Amino acid sequence: MNEYLNSVLEAVTRKNPNEPEYLQAVKEVLLSVEPLINNHPEYKKLGILERMIEPERIITFRVPWVNDSGDVIVNRGFRVQFSSLIGPYKGGLRLHPTVNQSIMKFLGFEQIFKNALTGLPIGGAKGGSDFDPKGKSDAEIMRFCQSFMTELYRHIGQDVDVPAGDIGVGGREIGYLFGQYKRIRNAYEGGVLTGKAVVYGGSLARTEATGYGLIFYVREMLAANNNSLNGKTVIISGSGNVAIYACEKAAANGAKVVAMSDSNGCIYDKNGIDLDLIKQIKEVQRGRIKEYLNKHPEAEYIETTSEDAPIWGIKADIALPCATQNELNLNSAKKLVENGVIAIGEGANMPLTQEATDYFLSKGVLVAPAKAANAGGVATSAIEMSQNSMRYYYTFEEVEAKLEKIMINIFKACKEQSEKYGLKNNYVAGANLAAFEKLAESMKAQGVV
């Protein structure tokens, strides 16, 4: 990096000690945008980088709730409202014991760029809590969500900040959050939360959107390199919404998904994953993926015993990390390359470590970066917002067609930017360059705010 970029990185590192995830996300962007910074010396004078990496607002609050035994439990809540440059703050809520300020800031920072790439008028934010929904009753989750929203409501609104779901926050949690918001505000503001159930204002295809969007992007990336999904063997980490619907759409494009996982381990089914069974285990029973063997004893279960997730040791043409940040490290990247992987599609947020990303790119493996490839979820959330504003609903097919067009355009933007700066097939850099330019020009136009 040039002297200016290095000075920015040193400053942000000093200001944010003990926030490794956030610093990793910032460094990835800084490494990518040097050609653009060199072409626009005015960005330094205007403090574009310094302003872009500093959140507009961070809200931290106490979340007290009562468990089924009558004990009062206290969790910590967050909302990082990172950027409102091109629209209201927009980004998910995560409920997971690992949630802290670093993770919230990294996710919010990524969200700015992801949302800019969609071409839709939405800013970037992220929020959540260190509350763990696993093992909690529906009543406990409802009481937690109601307490969480009792504080959060004063900081959000359909023209201010629009949260959605993320890890640990699905349709059940969004329903409890929306119900409490409506009770407090005494008004039906449908656009204040996305990921709602269709029966009270949600959008068709929202559940499928991130997984479908990932496959649309990977399909375009392969096609641009004279290849396709048809006949390819695919492994997918995770077994939540993103993984499930990436599996569904990959199969629809002629690929065979042979492995999926959860936090305990992975299943390998050489005959192809029985997705209906995965949906039953994960979406209905809320069980563990190991239960897959009860119906398919011929499949193999491999337990996770180290930071090197076992799923990445399975031979495949395409790997789709769809679980969580930094789940695929350098050791795993080397195993995948050794086994002949040709493409990686990031379905989760920043699932590759920086070392893994660099290794894949150095070996000519195509990498679909998260801030572009998993933008389908937030793009469809914006479509949900527009439907709420119009008091109108699109059909599933209409939403999917809009999503597909958005993902095709995102890939085109990444490809064009990577080629413009002589970084052919580096779609990681292309995504950062395309989003950064849009955000920087918006920042210039709006003055020093």
N, C-alpha and C positions, 0 to 999 in steps of 0.2 A: 504494500500500500504506500501511497505517497505521503509526504510529511504531514499534510493537513489531515488526511484520514487517520493516520497514526495518532496525531494529537487528540482527535475526537475520541478514538478508542481508548486512549490512556485516560482521558478525562472521565468518560463514562464508567470505566473500570474503577477509578478512585471513588466516584460518587456512589457506586452500587456494589460495595463489597458483599461477599457471601450470596450473590445472586447469579449463579452459574448459568442457569437456563436463559435468563434474560440477556446476559452478556454474550452467550453463544449465538442467540438470534440476531443481536445487533452486529456482531462480528461478521456473520454470514452476509448480511446486507452490505456492510462496508467493503468487504472483499469483492463484491460484485459490481458496485456502482462507480468504481474508479474511472472507467472511460467516460461516463456521463459527467462526473465532477470535473474532469480535465477539459471537457467541452464547454462547461458552464462555470467560469471562474466567479461569476456573480453570486453563485450559491454560497461560497465561503463568506463573502461580505454580508450576505443576508442571514447568515446563521441557519441555513436550511437544515443541515444535518443535525445541528445541536437542538433545534426546535422539534425535529421529527422524532428524535429518540427520547424526548422527555414527555411523559404523559401529561395531558392537560389537567387531569385530576385523578387522585387515588382515594378511594373511600374504604375505610376499614371499620368494622363494627362488631359488636357482641351479638351472639344469637343464642339466647337462653330458651330451652324447651324442656318439657316434662316427658320422661320415658314411661313405659307401661307399668313400671314398678313404683311410679310416683316420685322418682328422683329427678332433681333439676340438673340438667346437663348444659354446659356452656361451650359453644363452638365459636369460631371466628369467621366472619363474613368479609368478602372483598368485592369491590367493583372498581376496575381500572378503566376509566374513560380516557382512552389514549388519544383519539383524534376525531374531530368533527369537521374536518376540512371539506369533505364532499357529501356530507349527509349526517343524519343523527347517528350517535354512537350505536354500533351493532356488533353483537358477539355473544357467545354462549355463556352458560353458567355450568361450572363443574363442581360436583360433590364427590370428594375423594380425600382420604386422610393425608395424601401428599401435598394438598393445596397449600401454597404459601405465596408471599408477595412476589418472589422471583418467577414462579410459574405463571402467576396471573399477568405479570408484566410481559413475559415472553409471549404468552398467548395473545395478549392485547396488541403487542407490536406486530406480530405476524398477521393479525386480523386486519390491520390498516391496509397492508399490501394486498392481501387476499381480496378484500372488499373492493379495493380500487380496480383490481383486474376484472371483476365481474362486469364493469361498465355501468353499474347501477349506483344510484345516489345514496350510499351508506358509508358511514365512518367506521372507526374501529374501537372495540372495547372487549373486555372479558371480565368474568366474575365467578364467584363460587364460594365454597366453604370447605373446611377440613372435616366436615361431617361425613361419616361413612354410611351410606344407605344399605350396605350388605348386612343381612341378618336383622334388619329393623322391620317392625310390623308396618302395615299401611297406616295405622293410626299414629305411630311415632313419626313416620315420614310426613304425614299431613301436619302434625304439630310443629315439626321443624320448619317446613316450608312456610307455614303461616307466620311463624316468628321471623324468619328470614325476610319475608316480604314486608312485614310491619316496619322494618327499617328501610329496606331497599326502595319502597314505593316512592319515597320523597325525592329520589334521585333519578327516576326514569319517567318515560312518557313516550307516546307514539311519535312525537316530533323532537324528542330529546335523546332518549336512549332506549333501545329495543333489545332486551335479552332474549336468548333462546336456550336450547338444550346443549349439553356436551356430555362428557363421561359422568354417569350417575344421575343424569337428568333426562328422563324420557317423557312420554305422554302423561304418565301419572303425576310426576312432579310438576310439570308445566300446568296441569289442571289445578292442582292445589295452590300454586303460586298465583295463577290468574284469578281463581275464586277469591283469594284474600285481597288481591289488588282491587278487584271490582267492589268488594265489600267496603274497603277503606275509602275509595274514591267516590263511591255512590254513582258510578257511571260505567257504561259499557264502552271501553276503549279497546277495541279488538286488536289494533295494531301495536299494542304495548308489549306483547310477547308473541313470539312465533314458535312453531312446533306444536300448536294447539291441535286438539282433536277436531276432525272435520265437522262433528256435530255442533260445535260452538265457535266456528270461525277459522278453523285450520285449513290448510291447503292439501288437496290431493297430491300425491307424489312427494310430499315433504319428507316422509319417513325414508323413502328410497333414494332421496336426492343426492346425498354425499357419495354413496356407493356407486350409483349410476353415473354420476358426474366423473368420478375417478376413472371408470372404464371408458367413458366417452373421450376423456383426455388421453389415456393410454392408447386407445384405438387410433386417434389422430397422430400421436407421436410415432407409433409403429408404421402407420401408413406413409408418413413423411420420410420414413427410412426403408421404404419398399418391403414392409412386413405387415403381419396382421395377427390378431388373437386366435384366429381359426387354427385348431389343432395343437395349440400350445398347452403345456402343463403349467398350472398356476398354484402357488402357495399363498395363503392369506393369513396374517396374524390377526388375532382378535376374533370375537364372535358377537360383537354388538351390531348396531344398525349399519355402520359403515361396512364392516366385513361381510355381513349377511347379504346386503344388497349389491355389493361389489361381486360377490360370488354368483348371485342370481344373474346379473347382467353379463358377467364374463362367460357364463355358460351359454347365455343367449347369443353370444358372439362366437360360439364354437370352441371355446377353451374348456379344458378339464381341470377343475379345482380339486386338488388331492389332499390338502391339509388346511386346517384352521386351528385356532388355539384360544385359551384363556390364560389368566394369570398363573394357573397351576401347571399347565402343560399343553401339549398339542396332540391332535389326532391325525393320523396318516391313513387314508383310504385310497389305495392304488386304483380302485374302480371308480373313483370320483365321489366327492362328498354328497351325502344325502341331506340336501339343504332343508327339506321339510322337517326332518328330525332335528336339525340344529335350531330351527325356528321354534319348535315345540320345547326343546330343552331350555333355550335362552329367553325367548319372548313370553312363553306361557308359564313354564315351571320355574324359571329363574334359577336353573340348576348349574352344575359344572359340566364342562365339555366331556369329561371322562365317561359320563352316562351314555355317550354315543355307542360305547361298546356293548351296552345291554341289548341293543337291536342289531348291531353289526360287530359280532365278536371277531370277525376276520380282520377288522381294522386294527391299527396299532396305536397305543397311547404312549407318549413319551413325556415323562415328568420334567418340569423345569427345576434344575438343581444348581444353576449358576446364572450369572448375568448374560451368558451366551444362550439365548433362547433356542431350544432344540429344533424348532420349526425351520430355522435357517440352514440346518444341515441336510434338509431334504432336497433332492435333485429336482430342479424346476427351470422352466424357460423364463418365467416371469414371477417376481416376488412383490407382493402388495402388503407392506406394513401398515396395518389399520388399527393398532392397539393404543400406543401412547408414545410420548416423546422419548427420544434416545433409546429405543428398544432394539435397534440394529446397530451394533458396534463394528469396529474394524475387523475383529476376529470373524464375526459372522459374515461380513462383506467378503472376506477372503474365501470362506467356504462356498458362498454362492457363486463367486466367479470361477472357482475351481470346478464347480458342478455345472458350469455352462450357462448361467443366467444371462439374458440379453437385455432385460429391462426391469426397472424398479418403479413402482407407482406409490407415492407417499399418500396413503389414505388418512393417516393420523396427522397431528400437528408436529412437525419436526421429528419424525420417528428415526431418522438417520443421524448418527453423530457426525460432526464435521469431518472427522477422519474417514468415516465410511463413505460419505459423499465424495470426498476427494479421491478415494481409492477407486470407486466405481467409474468416475469420470476419466481417471487416468487409464483405465482398462477398456474404455470405449463402450461401457454399459450405459444405455439410455436411462436417465433419471427424470421422472415426472415429479417436480417439487411440490411439496404440500400446499404452499400458498397459492398455487395454481390448480393443482390436480384435485384438491379436496374442497374447492370453492363452490361446488354444486349445492352443498347444504345451505350456505348463507345466501347464494343466489336465489334459491327457491324460497328462502325465508323472505327475501325482498319481494318476490312475487306474491307471497302470502300477504305481506303488508299492503301491496297495491290492491289486492282483492278486498281486503278489509276496508280500505279507503273508498273503493268503488261500491261497496256493499254488493259484490258480485263474485261468482265463483267460476273458475275455469275447470274444464274436464281434466281427468288424469292425462289424457293424450295431449291436450293443449299445454299443460304444465311441462310434461316431459319434452315436448318439442321445443319449448322456450329454453329449457335447461340445456338440451343438446346444442342449440345454437349458441348459447352463452359459452359453453365449454369449448366448442370449436373456435370461437373468437378468442378465447383466452389462450388456447394453444397457438393460434396464428400470431398473437401479440408476442408471446414468448419466443417463438421461432424468428420473427422479424427482428426483434431486438438482439437476439444472440448472433444473428447473421450480420446485422448492421455494424456490430463492434468486433467482428471477426472471431466470434466464439461459437462456431458451428456445433450444433447438437448439445450445447450447454444451456439447457432450458432452465436450470437453477438460476444462472446469471440473467438469462432472458426475462424470467418472471420478475426478478428484483429490479432490473432496469426499466421494464415497462411500467410497473407500478410506481416506482420512485419518481420517474419523470412526470407522471400525471399529478402526483401529490406535491412535488416541488413547484410545478407551475401554478397549482391551486394556491399554495402558500405564498408565492410571489404576488399573486393577484389580490390576496386578501389583506396585505399589509402585515405589520408586526403585531400579531395577536397570539 
